Amino acid sequence: MSVNSVRENDRVYERFQLIVNGPALFNAVVTALELDVFKLLSDHPGSDFDSIRESTRVPAHQLRVLLHALCSTELVDKRDGGYTNSSVAQELLAGDGPDSWRHILLGWQKIYYPAFAQMTPALRAGTNTALATHPGDEPTLYQRLAHDPELEKVLHASMGAFTLQSVPGLLDNADLSTVRHLLDVGGGDGTTAKQLVELHPNLRVTVFDMPSVTEIAGSDVPEALAGRLALHPGDLFADAFPQDADAILFSHLLEVFSEEQIRRLLAKAYDALPSGGRIFLYGFDAADQERRGTFAARLSLYLNVLATGQGMAYPAGDYANWLERTGFSGVETYTDLPYDHALVTGTKK
């Protein structure tokens, strides 16, 4: 097939070029983050080569290579001898707040992407064979990272930052106006819980997660929220859910599991809720292949190759069906939310 015939569909050809060059350019962006290049260009737009070299202490030849890579991504622009962040780089990469893509990309580089080299054997084996690079004998990445607290913090900083990027889809659509006590199952480092209690002054939230994870969550609770944010360490499957919550949230959790496990958790939630209790399912939505959600696709591959060896970004319709089969009524779905997300809600009869 000639190049000209390939280029008949220019959009797909452009995506092909981005994909095949992506691993190298992705790591160039992370290197620039580690060297604080984007921060430098934010503080000093139009910095020349010598200023960047003085700041980064990278040899001139290697810095020339790096800056070429950054300019090829269009995240950095060179004009009249000076370098400037693009508007995207300025918004997403220059800062260092808890929602910065800096934390997301560092987590993906250190944990997610090294595993993808093992994709073929993992998918053929039907299990997460890339997990072998992490010490321990537990079946999931999340359990094994309890043996490596520093890497566990990197993972949760990455997931927390991505949660902050995607959580508006939940905050804008979940009606918690009548909820008194929300149980956040698998709530991780408490990022979502903190957003919810700040938004709803009369709401209490309990985060239920692994002991090592709730320890991370408890290390950074603002004093103003301490009375309304509780931690409940335990095993999601083996331990009972607290019984005094009138709503339960599963956010960025259910996609980790198989259908059978998801339905077990939904049944536990149903049993724990009072009559009229609400349930909220928020996370990645595979939708259908015609919509080609890249964030959902990446997550599904990560789960099967490394994290759990199962699960995926299930379509929102699957969640709605499982809620109804569990016994929930008034099931509603909110799709086309940021970063391939969906929200599905229901009420216990």
C-alpha positions in Angstrom: 0.0 0.0 0.0 1.5 3.4 -1.0 1.9 6.3 1.3 -0.5 8.3 -0.9 -3.3 5.7 -0.5 -2.7 5.6 3.3 -3.0 9.3 3.4 -6.4 9.2 1.9 -7.6 9.1 5.5 -5.4 11.9 6.9 -6.8 11.8 10.4 -6.1 8.1 10.9 -2.6 8.5 9.4 -1.9 11.4 11.7 -3.1 9.3 14.7 -0.8 6.5 13.5 2.2 8.8 13.5 1.3 10.0 17.0 0.9 6.4 18.3 4.1 5.0 16.9 6.2 8.0 18.2 4.1 8.3 21.4 6.2 6.3 23.9 9.4 8.4 23.2 7.5 11.7 23.2 5.6 10.8 26.3 8.8 10.2 28.2 10.3 13.4 26.8 7.3 15.3 28.4 7.8 13.5 31.7 11.5 14.4 31.6 10.6 18.0 31.0 8.3 17.8 34.1 11.0 16.4 36.2 13.4 19.1 35.0 10.7 21.8 35.6 11.0 23.0 32.1 7.3 23.8 31.9 7.4 25.7 35.2 10.4 27.7 34.0 8.7 28.7 30.8 5.6 29.6 32.8 7.6 31.9 35.1 9.8 33.2 32.3 8.1 33.0 28.9 10.4 33.3 25.9 13.4 31.9 27.8 16.4 31.3 25.5 18.4 28.1 25.2 21.2 29.2 27.6 18.7 30.1 30.3 17.0 26.7 30.1 20.4 25.0 30.1 21.4 26.9 33.2 18.2 26.0 35.0 18.1 22.3 34.0 21.8 21.7 34.1 21.4 19.4 31.1 24.4 19.3 28.6 23.8 21.5 25.6 23.6 18.7 23.0 21.1 16.6 25.1 19.0 19.7 25.9 18.8 20.5 22.2 17.5 17.0 21.6 14.9 17.3 24.4 13.7 20.7 23.3 13.3 19.4 19.7 11.1 16.6 21.0 9.0 19.1 23.1 8.5 21.4 20.1 7.5 18.4 18.0 4.6 17.7 20.4 3.6 21.4 20.1 3.5 21.7 23.8 6.4 24.1 23.6 6.8 26.7 20.9 10.1 28.2 19.7 10.0 31.6 18.2 12.7 34.3 17.7 15.1 32.2 19.7 12.8 31.9 22.8 10.8 29.0 24.1 7.2 29.4 25.4 4.6 27.0 26.7 1.6 26.3 24.5 -1.8 27.1 26.2 -2.3 23.4 26.9 1.1 23.0 28.5 0.5 26.2 30.5 -2.8 25.0 31.8 -2.0 21.3 32.4 1.7 21.0 33.0 3.1 24.2 34.5 1.6 23.9 37.9 2.3 21.5 40.7 -1.1 21.5 42.5 -2.8 18.2 43.5 -4.8 18.2 40.2 -1.7 18.7 38.0 -1.1 16.4 35.1 2.4 16.3 36.4 1.3 13.8 39.0 -0.8 11.8 36.6 2.0 11.4 34.0 4.6 10.5 36.6 2.4 7.7 37.9 1.7 6.4 34.4 5.5 6.5 33.6 6.6 4.7 36.7 3.8 2.2 37.1 1.4 1.9 34.2 3.5 2.1 31.0 6.4 -0.2 31.8 3.9 -3.0 32.1 2.5 -2.5 28.6 5.6 -4.2 27.1 4.1 -7.4 28.6 0.8 -6.9 26.9 0.9 -9.8 24.5 1.8 -12.5 27.0 -0.6 -11.0 29.6 -3.6 -11.0 27.1 -2.7 -14.5 25.9 -2.4 -15.8 29.4 -5.7 -14.2 30.5 -4.1 -12.7 33.6 -2.0 -9.8 34.7 1.5 -11.4 34.2 3.2 -8.0 34.3 2.5 -8.0 38.1 5.5 -10.2 38.5 7.7 -7.2 38.5 6.2 -6.0 41.8 7.2 -8.0 45.0 4.7 -10.0 46.8 2.3 -12.9 46.1 -1.0 -10.9 46.2 -3.1 -11.1 43.0 -3.5 -7.3 42.4 -1.2 -4.3 42.0 -3.1 -2.4 44.7 -2.4 -5.1 47.3 1.3 -5.5 46.4 2.0 -1.8 46.5 1.3 -2.0 50.3 4.8 -3.4 50.4 6.2 -0.3 48.6 4.8 2.8 50.4 6.7 5.2 48.2 5.4 3.8 45.0 2.0 3.5 46.5 2.0 7.2 47.2 3.0 7.8 43.6 0.1 5.8 42.4 -2.4 7.5 44.6 -1.0 11.0 43.8 -1.5 10.0 40.1 -5.0 8.7 40.6 -6.0 11.6 42.9 -4.9 14.1 40.3 -6.9 12.3 37.6 -9.8 12.2 39.9 -9.7 16.0 40.3 -9.6 16.4 36.6 -12.6 14.1 36.0 -14.7 14.6 39.2 -16.7 17.6 37.8 -18.8 15.0 35.9 -19.8 13.5 39.3 -20.2 16.8 41.2 -22.4 18.3 38.5 -24.8 15.4 38.1 -25.0 13.5 41.4 -27.9 14.8 43.5 -26.8 14.6 47.1 -29.1 17.3 48.4 -31.0 14.8 50.6 -28.1 12.6 51.5 -26.9 12.7 55.2 -24.1 10.1 55.2 -22.4 8.8 52.1 -20.2 5.7 52.1 -17.4 6.1 49.5 -16.4 2.5 48.8 -12.9 2.2 47.5 -12.5 5.9 48.0 -8.7 5.8 47.9 -6.8 8.7 49.3 -10.1 10.6 49.9 -9.8 13.0 47.0 -13.4 12.6 45.9 -14.7 12.6 49.5 -13.0 15.9 50.2 -14.5 17.4 47.1 -18.0 16.2 48.2 -17.9 17.4 51.8 -16.6 20.8 50.6 -19.5 21.1 48.1 -22.2 19.8 50.5 -22.0 21.4 54.0 -24.5 19.0 55.5 -22.9 15.8 54.2 -20.7 13.3 56.0 -18.5 10.9 54.0 -16.9 7.7 55.1 -14.1 6.3 53.0 -13.9 2.5 53.0 -10.7 1.1 51.6 -7.6 -1.0 52.3 -5.8 -0.1 55.6 -2.6 1.1 53.8 -4.8 3.3 51.6 -6.9 4.8 54.3 -3.6 5.6 56.1 -2.7 7.8 53.1 -6.1 9.4 53.2 -5.9 10.2 56.9 -2.5 11.9 56.5 -4.0 14.9 54.7 -7.5 15.7 56.0 -8.0 19.5 56.4 -9.0 20.4 59.9 -12.2 22.0 58.7 -13.3 18.7 57.3 -12.1 16.4 60.0 -15.5 16.1 61.7 -17.3 15.2 58.4 -14.7 12.8 56.8 -14.3 9.4 58.4 -12.0 6.5 57.5 -13.1 2.8 57.6 -10.2 0.4 56.8 -11.1 -3.0 55.7 -11.6 -5.6 52.9 -14.3 -4.6 50.4 -15.4 -8.2 49.9 -14.7 -9.8 53.3 -15.9 -7.0 55.6 -19.4 -5.7 56.0 -20.3 -2.2 54.8 -21.2 0.2 57.6 -24.9 0.2 58.1 -25.8 3.8 58.8 -25.1 5.3 55.4 -28.1 6.5 53.4 -26.1 6.6 50.1 -23.2 4.6 48.7 -20.7 5.8 46.0 -18.5 3.6 43.9 -16.2 5.9 42.0 -13.4 4.6 39.8 -13.7 1.2 41.5 -16.1 -1.2 39.8 -14.1 -1.2 36.5 -11.4 -3.0 38.4 -13.5 -6.1 38.9 -15.2 -8.9 37.0 -19.0 -8.8 36.4 -19.5 -11.5 39.1 -17.5 -9.4 41.7 -19.3 -6.2 40.7 -22.7 -7.8 41.3 -21.5 -9.0 44.7 -20.5 -5.5 45.7 -23.8 -4.1 44.4 -25.7 -6.7 46.4 -23.7 -5.7 49.5 -24.6 -2.1 48.9 -28.2 -3.0 48.5 -28.3 -4.9 51.8 -26.4 -2.1 53.6 -28.7 0.7 52.4 -32.1 1.7 54.1 -35.3 1.8 52.0 -35.0 4.8 49.7 -31.2 4.8 49.9 -29.3 6.0 46.9 -26.4 4.5 44.9 -24.0 6.3 42.6 -21.6 4.6 40.2 -19.1 6.8 38.6 -16.2 5.9 36.3 -15.0 5.2 32.8 -17.6 4.4 30.2 -16.6 2.1 27.3 -19.7 3.2 25.5 -19.3 1.5 22.1 -16.4 1.0 19.8 -17.8 3.6 17.3 -17.0 6.3 19.9 -13.4 5.2 20.4 -12.8 6.5 23.9 -9.0 6.5 24.3 -9.0 7.0 28.1 -11.3 4.1 28.6 -9.3 1.9 26.3 -6.0 2.7 28.1 -7.6 1.9 31.5 -8.9 -1.4 30.3 -5.5 -2.5 29.0 -3.8 -1.4 32.3 -6.3 -3.4 34.4 -5.8 -6.6 32.4 -2.1 -6.4 31.9 -1.0 -5.2 35.3 -3.5 -4.1 38.0 -6.0 -7.0 38.4 -6.0 -9.2 35.3 -9.7 -8.5 34.8 -12.2 -5.8 34.6 -12.6 -3.0 32.0 -14.3 0.3 31.3 -17.7 -1.3 31.1 -20.5 0.5 29.2 -22.8 2.5 31.4 -25.7 0.3 30.1 -24.1 -2.7 31.8 -24.1 -0.9 35.1 -27.7 0.2 34.7 -28.7 -3.4 33.9 -26.8 -4.8 37.0 -28.4 -2.2 39.3 -31.9 -3.1 38.1 -31.2 -6.9 38.5 -29.9 -6.2 42.0 -33.2 -4.6 42.9 -32.6 -0.9 42.5 -35.3 1.3 40.9 -35.4 4.6 39.2 -32.0 3.9 37.5 -30.7 6.8 35.5 -27.5 7.2 33.4 -25.5 10.3 32.6 -23.1 9.8 29.7 -20.6 11.8 27.6 -19.0 13.2 30.8 -15.3 14.4 30.7 -12.6 11.9 30.0 -14.9 9.1 28.8 -16.9 9.0 32.1 -20.4 8.2 33.0 -22.6 8.3 36.1 -25.3 5.7 36.9 -27.7 6.2 39.8 -30.4 4.2 41.5 -32.6 3.9 44.6 -33.3 1.0 46.9 -37.0 0.2 46.7 
